[in-house]
């Protein structure tokens, strides 16, 4: 049924309660039939009565909520190469870059260092001065070969 047929029925008085709403462009319209709206509400109430509320609602959470469960850390080739280099001892960024065979710092290298620091696999030798030219990195207890092999 198109809009002109609905208007004819409305003018004939068959559906007196229909209300039309046009959008600004005049390309779409909505109509509201109160009897149909009541039936939809009744069906919704029936579903709520049968299934105990809306399907999205769950039981209320009681007690403290714990943080997200963390799984093992995914280590990529750059991460593993940095950890392997640090097994020999403390190294600066430039020393790590030479060990990895890179001429300069890349975004991938910086992200790998940040990830290893965040996951506490490595630590700074001067934690109070992260941008120091004397800054070096070393393995933590979690960054030892045994711990990283379990997480890989």
FENCOR-V58337 format. One record per residue. N is the residue number from 1. RES is the residue in one letter. D_CENTER is the distance of its C-alpha to the mean C-alpha in Angstrom with 2 decimals. Layout:
N_RES_D_CENTER / N_RES_D_CENTER
//
This chain:
1_X_44.00 / 2_X_43.56 / 3_X_43.80 / 4_X_47.54 / 5_X_48.33 / 6_X_46.39 / 7_X_48.31 / 8_X_51.59 / 9_X_50.80 / 10_X_49.92 / 11_X_53.17 / 12_X_55.15 / 13_X_53.99 / 14_X_52.47 / 15_X_48.98 / 16_X_49.69 / 17_X_46.37 / 18_X_44.16 / 19_X_42.51 / 20_X_41.21 / 21_X_38.55 / 22_X_38.28 / 23_X_35.53 / 24_X_36.70 / 25_X_37.13 / 26_X_39.02 / 27_X_37.11 / 28_X_35.60 / 29_X_36.88 / 30_X_36.12 / 31_X_38.71 / 32_X_38.81 / 33_X_41.12 / 34_X_41.46 / 35_X_42.78 / 36_X_39.81 / 37_X_37.42 / 38_X_39.30 / 39_X_38.97 / 40_X_35.19 / 41_X_35.05 / 42_X_37.36 / 43_X_35.26 / 44_X_32.13 / 45_X_34.20 / 46_X_35.48 / 47_X_32.05 / 48_X_31.07 / 49_X_34.39 / 50_X_34.06 / 51_X_30.52 / 52_X_30.23 / 53_X_27.87 / 54_X_24.98 / 55_X_22.99 / 56_X_19.66 / 57_X_21.30 / 58_X_21.47 / 59_X_23.77 / 60_X_23.32 / 61_X_21.80 / 62_X_24.64 / 63_X_24.80 / 64_X_22.35 / 65_X_18.76 / 66_X_17.81 / 67_X_14.72 / 68_X_12.29 / 69_X_14.40 / 70_X_14.42 / 71_X_15.95 / 72_X_18.10 / 73_X_17.20 / 74_X_17.36 / 75_X_20.23 / 76_X_21.10 / 77_X_24.68 / 78_X_24.57 / 79_X_23.20 / 80_X_25.98 / 81_X_28.58 / 82_X_27.90 / 83_X_28.14 / 84_X_31.30 / 85_X_32.84 / 86_X_32.22 / 87_X_33.99 / 88_X_37.19 / 89_X_36.64 / 90_X_35.22 / 91_X_34.43 / 92_X_33.63 / 93_X_31.15 / 94_X_34.10 / 95_X_35.43 / 96_X_32.13 / 97_X_32.06 / 98_X_35.68 / 99_X_34.93 / 100_X_32.11 / 101_X_34.55 / 102_X_32.72 / 103_X_34.63 / 104_X_32.00 / 105_X_28.54 / 106_X_25.78 / 107_X_22.14 / 108_X_21.48 / 109_X_23.90 / 110_X_22.48 / 111_X_18.90 / 112_X_20.54 / 113_X_22.53 / 114_X_19.69 / 115_X_17.65 / 116_X_20.90 / 117_X_21.63 / 118_X_18.28 / 119_X_18.72 / 120_X_22.35 / 121_X_23.94 / 122_X_26.00 / 123_X_27.29 / 124_X_29.22 / 125_X_32.96 / 126_X_33.02 / 127_X_29.93 / 128_X_31.43 / 129_X_31.83 / 130_X_28.76 / 131_X_30.36 / 132_X_33.81 / 133_X_35.77 / 134_X_36.83 / 135_X_33.31 / 136_X_32.98 / 137_X_30.49 / 138_X_31.29 / 139_X_29.83 / 140_X_28.91 / 141_X_29.79 / 142_X_26.37 / 143_X_26.92 / 144_X_30.23 / 145_X_30.85 / 146_X_30.91 / 147_X_27.57 / 148_X_25.72 / 149_X_27.41 / 150_X_26.22 / 151_X_22.54 / 152_X_22.88
//
